[in-house]
Amino acid sequence: MKSETNASSSWKNLIYTVLILLVVVLALSFPAAFVEIGGFPLKKLIIPLLQIIMLGMGTTMSISDFDQVTKTPKAVIIGVICHFIIMPALGFTLANVFSFPPEIAAGVVLIGCSPSGLASNVMCFIAKANVPLSITVTSISTLLAPFVTPALMKLLAGQLIEIDFLKMVVEIMQIIILPVALGLVLNRVFRKSAVMLNRVMPLISMGGIVLIVGIITAAGRESLLTVGWTLALCVLIHNLCGFLLGYWSGRIFGLDEQSCRTVSIEVGLQNGGLASGIALQMGKVATVGLAPALFGPIMNMTGSLLATYWSQRPPKEVAVSEPVVTPERKAV
């Protein structure tokens, strides 16, 4: 049963990655189809799609998700702090090393300042990592994002583009806090229906992120064709260094192998959808939004490979009889 679940998660993630790559190719080849339909600009769909995804996340959250804070507070604190230190620092460093135009560079910083990616829980499950810890770190980093992300952007990207701190706080709260809070209420009131939502929302989330990537790729086609390969290399280095530094940070602080794998994945995977939404709210989706659009397909490919590698090497600390915790609530 366990191997079947692992295989199902692997195939689901592979299909998701292939769909994103396909939509990127289509958006670059036929950008008009992703810009507007019948005079309606498709970029207006980005924020509502993100809110639906966050609503789905909220319907699958509960207070029990945060039990890990009391059980292993050290691992949770290390996971969250490493995420919001390593990735922003890497983003800032790479943006300066590659000497991108200011708005493109700001996008690299932005993806580094975003919370954990929604695919991290499934990746941790496949990698035989600590899934409850992954769920907790993802949830906490997401809830902290309305305050931490604007502060980091002001500090690290303020010299590149104008950052309105309070405006960004409000906008991220509208994208994250309100939908998640509503989802929590729905989960509390309609528990049986929430179980069905857990099965449907991952598919809706997949479709939403794929469409968002297509819209941003089409909007930023000219800039992407100019700096595309260089930006893709930058994003790849950002992602891989996140995995590497996250893992060894866990080792340095004495975490067990499962928790080290979890911190690695939580640090390396970013919420590109949220970063894209922020770029749209800033009115710079065609420039600032490019690095987030590229980060999605790249992190899913590298994350899948890493998770598959670890899945074939069970941590020595894991007992054979240990129950399996499946990450039903976040599939993308």
C-alpha positions in Angstrom: 0.0 0.0 0.0 2.8 2.4 0.9 4.7 1.8 -2.4 1.4 2.3 -4.3 0.9 5.7 -2.6 4.5 6.7 -3.3 4.1 5.8 -7.0 0.8 7.7 -7.2 2.4 10.8 -5.7 5.4 10.5 -8.0 3.2 10.2 -11.1 1.0 13.0 -10.1 4.0 15.3 -9.6 5.5 14.2 -12.9 2.3 15.0 -14.8 2.1 18.4 -13.1 5.7 19.2 -14.1 5.1 18.1 -17.7 1.9 20.2 -17.9 3.9 23.3 -16.7 6.6 22.7 -19.2 4.0 22.3 -22.0 2.2 25.5 -21.1 5.5 27.4 -21.0 6.2 26.2 -24.6 2.7 27.1 -25.7 2.8 30.5 -24.1 6.1 31.3 -25.8 4.9 30.1 -29.1 1.3 31.5 -29.0 1.4 34.3 -26.4 -1.8 35.9 -27.6 -3.8 33.0 -26.4 -2.6 33.5 -22.9 -2.9 37.3 -22.8 -6.6 37.9 -23.3 -9.8 36.1 -24.4 -12.6 38.2 -25.9 -11.0 41.4 -24.6 -10.7 40.1 -21.1 -7.1 40.3 -19.8 -6.2 36.9 -18.4 -3.8 38.3 -15.8 -6.8 39.4 -13.8 -7.4 35.7 -13.1 -4.1 35.3 -11.2 -5.3 36.7 -7.8 -8.7 34.9 -7.7 -6.9 31.6 -8.6 -4.4 32.1 -5.8 -7.2 32.8 -3.4 -9.0 29.6 -4.4 -5.8 27.6 -3.9 -5.3 29.2 -0.4 -8.9 28.5 0.4 -8.3 24.9 -0.4 -5.2 24.9 1.8 -7.3 26.3 4.6 -10.0 23.7 4.3 -7.4 21.0 5.0 -5.7 22.8 7.9 -6.6 22.3 11.6 -5.1 23.2 15.0 -3.6 19.7 15.0 -1.3 20.7 12.2 0.7 22.7 14.7 1.1 19.9 17.3 4.6 19.5 15.9 5.6 22.9 17.4 5.2 21.4 20.9 6.6 18.0 20.0 9.7 19.1 18.2 10.0 22.9 18.6 13.7 22.9 17.7 13.1 21.3 14.3 10.2 23.7 13.5 12.1 26.8 14.5 15.2 25.7 12.5 13.0 24.9 9.4 11.2 28.3 9.4 14.2 30.4 10.2 16.4 28.6 7.7 13.8 29.1 5.0 13.5 32.9 5.6 17.3 33.4 5.9 18.8 31.0 3.3 16.5 31.7 0.3 16.3 35.5 0.6 20.1 35.7 1.1 20.7 33.4 -1.9 18.2 35.4 -4.0 19.9 38.7 -3.2 23.4 37.3 -3.9 22.4 35.7 -7.2 20.5 38.8 -8.4 23.7 40.8 -7.9 26.1 38.2 -9.3 24.1 37.9 -12.5 23.6 41.6 -12.9 20.1 41.4 -14.2 18.0 44.6 -14.9 16.5 45.9 -11.7 13.0 44.5 -12.1 14.2 41.1 -13.2 16.6 41.1 -10.2 13.8 42.1 -7.9 11.9 39.0 -9.1 14.8 36.8 -8.1 14.8 38.3 -4.6 11.0 38.0 -4.4 11.0 34.3 -5.0 13.6 34.0 -2.3 11.5 35.9 0.1 8.3 33.8 -0.4 7.1 31.1 1.9 7.5 27.4 1.4 6.1 25.8 -1.8 2.8 23.9 -1.6 4.5 20.8 -3.2 6.8 20.4 -0.2 4.5 18.1 1.8 4.1 15.6 -1.0 7.9 15.7 -1.8 8.6 15.0 1.9 6.3 12.1 1.8 8.0 10.6 -1.2 11.4 11.3 0.3 10.6 9.4 3.5 11.1 12.7 5.4 9.2 14.0 8.4 5.7 14.9 6.9 4.1 16.4 10.1 7.2 18.7 10.4 6.8 19.6 6.7 3.1 20.5 7.1 3.9 22.6 10.2 6.8 24.5 8.6 4.8 25.2 5.4 1.8 26.4 7.4 3.8 28.7 9.7 5.9 30.1 6.8 2.7 30.8 4.9 1.0 32.5 7.8 4.1 34.6 8.5 4.5 35.6 4.8 2.2 38.7 5.0 4.7 40.3 7.4 8.1 38.7 6.7 8.0 38.8 2.9 7.3 42.6 2.6 10.0 43.3 5.3 12.6 41.2 3.5 11.7 42.8 0.1 12.0 46.2 1.6 15.4 45.3 3.0 16.9 43.4 0.0 15.1 44.8 -3.1 14.3 48.3 -2.0 17.2 49.6 -4.0 16.1 47.8 -7.1 12.4 48.9 -7.2 10.0 50.9 -5.1 8.6 48.7 -2.3 5.4 49.9 -0.5 5.7 47.9 2.7 2.2 48.4 4.1 0.5 48.0 0.7 2.3 44.7 0.2 1.3 43.5 3.7 -2.4 44.2 2.9 -2.2 42.5 -0.5 -0.5 39.4 0.8 -3.1 39.2 3.6 -5.9 39.3 1.0 -4.2 36.5 -1.0 -3.3 34.3 2.0 -4.9 35.1 5.4 -8.5 35.8 4.4 -8.9 32.7 2.1 -7.0 30.4 4.6 -9.2 31.7 7.5 -12.4 31.0 5.5 -11.1 27.6 4.7 -10.4 26.8 8.4 -14.0 27.8 9.2 -15.4 25.6 6.4 -13.2 22.7 7.6 -14.6 23.2 11.1 -18.2 23.5 10.0 -18.4 21.0 7.2 -15.9 18.3 8.1 -17.4 15.6 5.8 -17.4 17.9 2.8 -13.8 19.0 3.7 -12.7 15.4 3.1 -14.1 15.6 -0.5 -12.4 19.0 -0.9 -9.1 17.4 0.0 -9.4 15.2 -3.1 -10.6 17.9 -5.4 -8.5 20.9 -4.4 -5.1 19.4 -5.4 -6.4 19.1 -9.0 -7.8 22.6 -8.9 -4.5 23.9 -7.5 -2.6 22.1 -10.2 -4.7 23.6 -13.0 -4.5 27.1 -11.3 -0.7 27.1 -11.1 -0.3 25.8 -14.6 -2.6 28.6 -16.0 -0.8 31.2 -13.9 2.6 30.1 -15.3 1.2 30.3 -18.8 -0.2 33.8 -18.3 3.1 35.2 -16.8 5.2 33.5 -19.5 3.1 35.1 -22.2 3.1 38.5 -20.5 6.9 38.5 -20.1 7.8 36.8 -23.4 10.0 39.6 -24.7 12.0 39.8 -21.5 12.2 36.1 -21.1 13.6 35.6 -24.6 16.3 38.2 -23.8 17.4 36.8 -20.4 15.6 33.4 -20.4 18.5 31.0 -20.3 20.5 33.1 -17.9 17.6 33.6 -15.6 16.8 29.9 -15.7 20.4 29.1 -14.7 20.1 31.6 -11.8 16.8 30.1 -10.6 18.2 26.5 -10.9 21.3 27.5 -8.8 19.0 29.2 -6.3 16.8 26.1 -6.0 19.7 23.6 -5.7 21.6 25.7 -3.2 18.4 25.9 -1.1 18.2 22.1 -1.0 21.9 21.8 -0.1 22.1 24.5 2.5 18.8 23.5 4.1 20.0 19.9 4.5 23.4 20.8 6.0 21.8 23.4 8.3 19.7 20.6 9.8 22.9 18.5 10.2 24.8 21.4 11.9 22.0 21.9 14.4 21.9 18.2 15.2 18.5 17.2 13.6 17.8 13.5 12.7 18.0 12.4 9.0 14.3 12.7 8.4 14.1 16.2 9.7 17.2 17.2 7.7 15.5 16.0 4.6 12.4 17.9 5.5 14.3 21.2 6.1 16.1 20.7 2.8 12.9 20.4 0.9 11.1 23.2 2.8 14.0 25.6 2.2 14.4 24.6 -1.5 10.8 24.8 -2.6 9.1 28.2 -2.8 5.5 29.4 -3.3 6.0 30.7 -6.9 2.3 31.3 -7.2 2.2 33.7 -4.4 5.3 35.5 -5.7 3.6 35.8 -9.1 0.5 37.3 -7.4 2.7 39.9 -5.6 4.4 40.8 -8.9 1.0 41.3 -10.5 -0.2 43.5 -7.6 3.0 45.6 -8.1 2.0 46.0 -11.8 5.2 44.3 -12.9 4.1 40.7 -13.7 6.0 40.8 -17.0 9.4 41.5 -15.3 9.3 40.8 -11.6 7.0 37.9 -12.2 9.5 36.0 -14.5 11.7 34.4 -11.9 8.7 33.0 -10.0 7.3 31.7 -13.2 10.5 29.8 -14.0 11.0 28.6 -10.4 7.9 26.5 -10.5 8.7 24.0 -13.2 12.4 23.9 -12.2 11.8 23.2 -8.5 9.2 20.5 -9.4 11.8 18.7 -11.6 14.7 18.9 -9.2 12.4 18.3 -6.2 11.0 15.2 -7.8 14.5 13.8 -8.6 15.7 14.5 -5.0 12.6 13.0 -3.4 12.9 9.9 -5.6 16.6 9.5 -4.7 15.8 9.7 -1.0 12.8 7.4 -1.4 15.2 4.6 -2.3 17.3 5.3 0.8 15.1 5.1 3.9 16.6 6.9 6.9 18.1 4.6 9.4 16.2 6.2 12.2 12.8 5.2 10.7 11.4 2.0 12.2 9.7 -0.5 9.9 6.5 -0.4 12.0 6.2 3.4 11.9 2.8 4.5 10.6 2.6 6.3 7.3 1.4 9.9 7.4 0.0 10.9 4.0 0.0 14.6 3.0 -3.5 14.7 1.6 -3.8 18.4 1.9 -1.2 20.0 -0.3 -0.4 18.4 -3.7 1.1 21.4 -5.5 
